[in-house]
């Protein structure tokens, strides 16, 4: 099982393709705070709710100095369909190899309907301007999570 990140850890660097196939890296956001959230699959009910919540609150988060990147194991083509179908404004990147998901502790064993399975652990990691982990939240709920982040960050 992958190690969970702790506040103060250096956030693992990454460069992943977005919905248009363009590389998005954590380094591109140096000097800004970044909310990196990990979700199991595009075009599923919970993940759609979460992505729509981030999109609906993107202006509020941006005004407070936060960029948002959603990471899933999906390929860029599926992310593009997800973005178009749900009118998403949040940056979505794909990690089919699951290397970044694993590096962030967002892939491993989890409970699903009472069974232990291996998969994406819905997680959110907030990275500060210097690339350090400010907060690492694991096993988060899709519904209400964005509102909780905004409240917890005092935005």
C-alpha positions in Angstrom: 0.0 0.0 0.0 1.3 3.4 -0.8 2.4 5.8 1.9 0.1 8.7 2.7 1.5 12.2 2.6 1.8 14.3 5.7 1.8 18.1 6.1 5.3 19.4 5.5 6.2 16.6 3.0 7.4 17.7 -0.4 4.5 17.1 -2.9 5.6 14.6 -5.5 6.4 16.2 -8.8 4.2 15.2 -11.8 3.5 15.9 -15.4 0.4 14.3 -16.8 -1.7 14.8 -19.9 -4.9 16.9 -19.6 -8.2 16.4 -21.5 -6.6 17.9 -24.6 -3.4 15.8 -24.3 -1.3 18.8 -23.1 1.2 18.2 -20.2 0.2 19.7 -16.9 2.8 19.7 -14.2 2.8 20.7 -10.5 5.8 22.9 -11.3 3.7 25.0 -13.6 1.8 26.2 -10.5 4.9 27.2 -8.4 4.1 30.3 -6.5 0.4 29.4 -6.2 -1.4 27.1 -3.9 -2.8 24.0 -5.6 -5.6 21.7 -4.6 -4.8 18.3 -6.2 -7.8 16.0 -5.9 -7.9 12.3 -6.8 -11.0 10.6 -8.0 -11.7 7.0 -9.2 -13.4 7.6 -12.6 -14.7 10.3 -14.9 -18.4 10.1 -15.9 -19.5 8.3 -12.6 -22.1 9.9 -10.3 -19.9 10.7 -7.3 -17.0 11.9 -9.4 -19.3 14.1 -11.5 -20.7 15.7 -8.3 -17.3 16.4 -7.0 -16.0 17.8 -10.3 -19.1 20.0 -10.7 -18.6 21.3 -7.1 -15.0 22.2 -7.8 -16.1 23.9 -11.1 -18.9 25.8 -9.3 -16.4 27.1 -6.7 -13.4 27.6 -9.0 -13.7 31.5 -9.0 -13.8 31.6 -5.2 -10.8 29.3 -4.9 -8.8 31.1 -7.6 -9.5 34.5 -5.9 -8.1 33.0 -2.7 -5.0 31.9 -4.6 -5.7 28.3 -5.3 -5.5 26.4 -8.5 -7.4 23.0 -8.8 -6.2 19.9 -10.6 -8.3 16.7 -10.7 -6.4 13.4 -11.2 -7.9 10.1 -12.2 -6.6 7.0 -14.0 -8.7 8.0 -17.1 -7.2 8.6 -20.6 -7.4 12.2 -22.0 -10.2 11.2 -24.4 -12.5 10.2 -21.6 -11.5 13.3 -19.6 -12.4 15.5 -22.7 -15.8 13.8 -22.9 -16.3 14.3 -19.1 -15.4 18.0 -19.4 -17.7 18.6 -22.4 -20.7 16.6 -21.0 -20.6 18.2 -17.6 -19.3 21.7 -18.7 -16.3 21.4 -16.3 -13.8 24.2 -15.9 -11.5 22.4 -13.5 -8.2 21.1 -15.0 -8.4 17.3 -15.3 -5.4 15.1 -15.9 -5.1 11.4 -16.5 -2.8 9.0 -14.8 -3.4 5.6 -16.5 -0.1 4.2 -15.1 -1.3 5.2 -11.6 2.2 6.3 -10.7 1.2 9.7 -9.5 -1.9 8.3 -7.7 0.4 5.9 -5.9 3.0 8.6 -5.1 0.3 10.7 -3.4 -1.0 7.7 -1.4 -4.3 7.9 -3.4 -4.1 4.3 -4.8 -4.3 1.2 -2.7 -6.6 -0.9 -0.5 -9.9 0.5 0.4 -13.3 -0.7 1.5 -16.1 -0.7 -1.1 -19.5 -2.0 -0.1 -17.9 -3.9 2.8 -15.3 -5.6 0.6 -11.6 -4.8 0.5 -10.5 -3.8 -3.0 -7.5 -2.1 -4.6 -8.3 1.1 -6.3 -8.3 4.9 -6.2 -8.8 6.3 -2.8 -10.8 9.6 -3.1 -8.3 12.1 -1.7 -7.4 15.7 -1.7 -3.9 17.1 -1.2 -3.4 20.9 -0.7 0.0 22.0 -1.8 1.5 25.4 -0.8 3.3 27.9 -3.0 6.7 26.2 -2.3 5.5 22.7 -3.3 5.0 21.4 0.3 2.0 19.5 1.5 -0.2 21.8 3.6 -3.0 19.3 4.1 -3.6 15.7 3.0 -7.1 14.4 3.2 -7.9 10.7 2.5 -11.2 8.7 2.0 -13.1 11.9 1.5 -16.8 12.0 0.5 -17.6 13.2 -3.0 -20.6 15.2 -1.8 -20.0 18.3 0.4 -16.2 17.9 0.2 -15.5 21.2 -1.7 -17.7 23.2 0.8 -15.7 21.6 3.7 -12.4 22.5 2.1 -13.5 26.1 1.6 -14.7 26.3 5.2 -11.5 24.6 6.6 -9.3 27.0 4.6 -11.2 30.0 5.8 -12.1 31.2 2.3 
